[in-house]
Amino acid sequence: MQLHSDTLTLHNEWVKNHTPPGKFHIIELKDGWVPLCQILRRPVPDCPFPKANDADAVAELSKRIFFRTLMVWFAIFAGLGLLFLVFWYS
């Protein structure tokens, strides 16, 4: 896990060093819309700031990916089984 942290830190430092002044902005996502909207010079939306990395959202996404993958594999095996039966009885 340390390798990923070091890699991310090195990448962030490289970006800071190679981005023109005034073009590089750091915001804390926990602060919501306000800092982002100030940077973009846009009004703050009335909807809540998305939290895609919270544990419940990640768990729900994982569940949807798992079931979608399960359905794809089921369709593949069902199709193969159907092809087998067609060729077996023809």
Backbone torsions as a table, in degrees:
resi	resn	phi	psi	omega
1	MET	NA	-30.5	-179.8
2	GLN	-63.3	-36.0	-180.0
3	LEU	-58.8	-44.1	-179.7
4	HIS	-64.3	-41.7	179.9
5	SER	-63.2	-43.4	178.6
6	ASP	-65.4	-41.6	179.7
7	THR	-62.9	-44.1	178.5
8	LEU	-63.1	-43.2	178.9
9	THR	-61.8	-45.0	178.2
10	LEU	-62.2	-42.4	178.7
11	HIS	-61.7	-47.3	-179.2
12	ASN	-61.2	-40.3	177.7
13	GLU	-65.0	-40.6	178.7
14	TRP	-61.8	-45.0	179.7
15	VAL	-62.2	-44.7	179.0
16	LYS	-58.6	-41.6	-176.3
17	ASN	-75.0	-21.1	-175.7
18	HIS	-110.4	4.2	178.7
19	THR	-100.2	132.6	-179.7
20	PRO	-58.6	146.4	177.2
21	PRO	-57.3	140.7	-178.9
22	GLY	85.9	-9.2	-180.0
23	LYS	-106.5	-10.3	-178.1
24	PHE	-106.7	124.1	-178.5
25	HIS	-129.5	138.9	174.3
26	ILE	-116.4	129.4	175.7
27	ILE	-128.9	154.7	173.1
28	GLU	-96.2	120.8	-177.9
29	LEU	-61.2	-26.6	179.5
30	LYS	-65.5	-17.2	-179.5
31	ASP	-81.7	-7.0	174.3
32	GLY	79.8	-151.6	-172.5
33	TRP	-71.2	-33.3	-167.5
34	VAL	-54.2	-55.1	-178.5
35	PRO	-61.8	-39.6	179.8
36	LEU	-64.1	-45.6	-179.5
37	CYS	-66.6	-32.9	175.6
38	GLN	-64.8	-43.3	179.1
39	ILE	-63.1	-43.7	-176.6
40	LEU	-83.9	-6.4	-177.5
41	ARG	55.4	49.4	179.9
42	ARG	-125.8	155.5	176.5
43	PRO	-69.2	152.8	178.4
44	VAL	-74.7	125.4	-179.6
45	PRO	-66.9	158.9	178.7
46	ASP	-81.4	-13.9	-178.1
47	CYS	-86.2	156.8	179.4
48	PRO	-67.1	151.4	178.6
49	PHE	-68.0	132.0	-178.3
50	PRO	-66.2	142.9	179.3
51	LYS	-125.8	73.5	-175.2
52	ALA	-71.3	-17.3	-176.9
53	ASN	-99.2	6.7	178.7
54	ASP	-73.1	156.8	-171.1
55	ALA	-59.8	-40.2	-179.2
56	ASP	-66.0	-41.6	179.8
57	ALA	-65.5	-41.2	179.0
58	VAL	-65.0	-42.2	179.0
59	ALA	-63.2	-42.8	179.7
60	GLU	-65.1	-43.2	178.2
61	LEU	-62.9	-42.7	178.2
62	SER	-60.3	-42.0	179.6
63	LYS	-63.6	-44.6	-180.0
64	ARG	-63.9	-41.5	178.5
65	ILE	-63.2	-43.5	179.8
66	PHE	-60.0	-48.9	-177.3
67	PHE	-68.7	-35.9	177.2
68	ARG	-64.5	-43.0	178.2
69	THR	-64.3	-42.0	177.7
70	LEU	-59.4	-42.3	180.0
71	MET	-67.4	-38.0	177.8
72	VAL	-62.7	-47.0	179.5
73	TRP	-64.9	-37.5	176.8
74	PHE	-61.0	-44.2	179.1
75	ALA	-63.7	-40.3	179.0
76	ILE	-62.0	-49.7	-178.6
77	PHE	-68.6	-35.3	177.1
78	ALA	-65.3	-42.9	177.9
79	GLY	-63.2	-43.4	177.7
80	LEU	-63.7	-40.2	177.5
81	GLY	-63.6	-41.0	178.2
82	LEU	-64.9	-43.0	176.6
83	LEU	-61.5	-41.6	177.7
84	PHE	-59.0	-47.1	-179.5
85	LEU	-63.9	-40.7	-179.9
86	VAL	-61.9	-47.1	-179.2
87	PHE	-70.8	-32.1	-179.3
88	TRP	-66.7	-42.2	-175.6
89	TYR	-94.4	4.9	179.1
90	SER	-101.7	NA	NA
